[in-house]
Amino acid sequence: MTMNVALNSTSQWQQEDRDHHLHPFTDTAELNQKGVRIITRGQGVYLWDSEGNKLIDGMAGLWCVNLGYGRKELADVAARQMNELAFYNTFFQTTNIPATSLATLLSEVTPDGFNRVFYGNSGSESNDTVVRLIWRYWDVREKPGKKTIISRNNAYHGSTLAGASLGGMGYMHEQGPLPLPGFEHIEEPNWYVNGGDLSPDEFGLKAARWLEEKILELGADSVAAFFGEPIQGAGGVIVPPDTYWPEIQRICRKYDILLVSDEVICGFGRTGNWFGCQTFGFEPDLMTMAKGMSSGYIPISGVMIHDRVADVLEGSGEFNHGYTYCGHPVATAVAHANISILRDEAIIERVKTDTGPYFQEILRSFEDHPLVGQVRGRGLMAAIQLVKDKANRQAFDDVGKAGAMCRNHCSDNGIIMRATGDAMLLSPPLVITRPEIDELLGSARKSLDATARDLGMM
Ligand SMILES: *Cc1c(COP(=O)(O)O)cnc(C)c1O
């Protein structure tokens, strides 16, 4: 390892990557021409690349490194567990201590009524599990016709066949035949784009009622569940109006349809509460968790199953579904340590009462910038929407160009922000301090200025 570092250089690693590594969601030819960036080290909210550049990670990796980089406790727990018991399965009437301890801890930190977990290794996998659980649930309840699942345009629920079908990303569906049959979509609750003259609260009710219209169109006897992220993450941090989720819940209960909260991003503190459904005041039947569950230190995911659903499934015979690494002892040990630190250091409370409001307040001040149409977000999750014409909420003609320009300026200014179209996304580690927020958002503002100058708007 040390040998390689001594002998290799950025250009050599880039060449190896070009020759042998296919990246996810990447235009290979474009990347290979440009050369990949190599991240070599992380500490707290900072990353370093192979050229020695220091960056503030405004995206917590990929929305996941909630605890920040370099927490030695997690590395120590992993090493200890690998030495003690690296693997054993949970299929054959066996378990391991970390898997069981984590299940208990999860029942403590999740909302009331969530007492059972089904483990997986990624958000996508766990969403597949949710679909299997839902279909099974309605079979056991002797309503086998209830199979269709409704989700939203521009939602992200992962990249497996079920995840991509649940998701509402046109550019993913295009490369299918996707979505698979039995997955239906309604429009997202995007007030800025679709709200027109309605107040956000009026629009929230209207958007929720698109679900009711869809249920009536399909027939409630055929609809199994509604699936949504409390705040859509990859879709551009689309924050629904406060009226939206309670109305969605009312509609689901009225038509006897299961409600799934995909908490892969919002879970484990991102919005200032343990789970996004708590921030928006609704009580789902199932919750998918991944990213923040281990702060990205190791792959793990899970589905929390409310007693309402778990009690029906229990006593219905074997559930013919599972993954080799369900309840993996090393992954569950690391997740347990991560969640314990989030709890014991009161990190989520700090996001709720201190760093979250501070971050959002500074960001809101960006709305005076000529390039910024809207700032939206909760807790430590936000989007800065770049627009051509603020007064008329008018987007740029060439969507994505301003975003890409801004992202490049961010990189030059020592921060990582992600661009989704022309929305600049932020989701820093939850351990970020006020001075680090000042540094991150100071550079963000500078990057907006540079982008506006490039576009001749400043
Ligand atoms: C990232 C994400 C997923 C998929 O998780 P993977 O671990 O990438 O499979 C699912 N749902 C949401 C909301 C996500 O953000």
PDBQT file of the ligand as one rigid body, heavy atoms in Angstrom, charges set to zero:
ROOT
HETATM    1  C1  LIG A 501     -29.320   6.815  -2.818  1.00  0.00    +0.000 C 
HETATM    2  C2  LIG A 501     -30.766   6.530  -2.700  1.00  0.00    +0.000 A 
HETATM    3  C3  LIG A 501     -31.281   5.245  -2.901  1.00  0.00    +0.000 A 
HETATM    4  C4  LIG A 501     -30.433   4.134  -3.402  1.00  0.00    +0.000 C 
HETATM    5  O1  LIG A 501     -29.461   3.741  -2.491  1.00  0.00    +0.000 OA
HETATM    6  P1  LIG A 501     -28.177   2.928  -3.038  1.00  0.00    +0.000 P 
HETATM    7  O2  LIG A 501     -27.442   2.611  -1.767  1.00  0.00    +0.000 OA
HETATM    8  O3  LIG A 501     -27.447   3.823  -3.960  1.00  0.00    +0.000 OA
HETATM    9  O4  LIG A 501     -28.686   1.716  -3.709  1.00  0.00    +0.000 OA
HETATM   10  C5  LIG A 501     -32.618   5.032  -2.665  1.00  0.00    +0.000 A 
HETATM   11  N1  LIG A 501     -33.421   6.007  -2.254  1.00  0.00    +0.000 NA
HETATM   12  C6  LIG A 501     -32.983   7.269  -2.056  1.00  0.00    +0.000 A 
HETATM   13  C7  LIG A 501     -33.922   8.315  -1.562  1.00  0.00    +0.000 C 
HETATM   14  C8  LIG A 501     -31.650   7.574  -2.295  1.00  0.00    +0.000 A 
HETATM   15  O5  LIG A 501     -31.208   8.816  -2.146  1.00  0.00    +0.000 OA
ENDROOT
TORSDOF 0
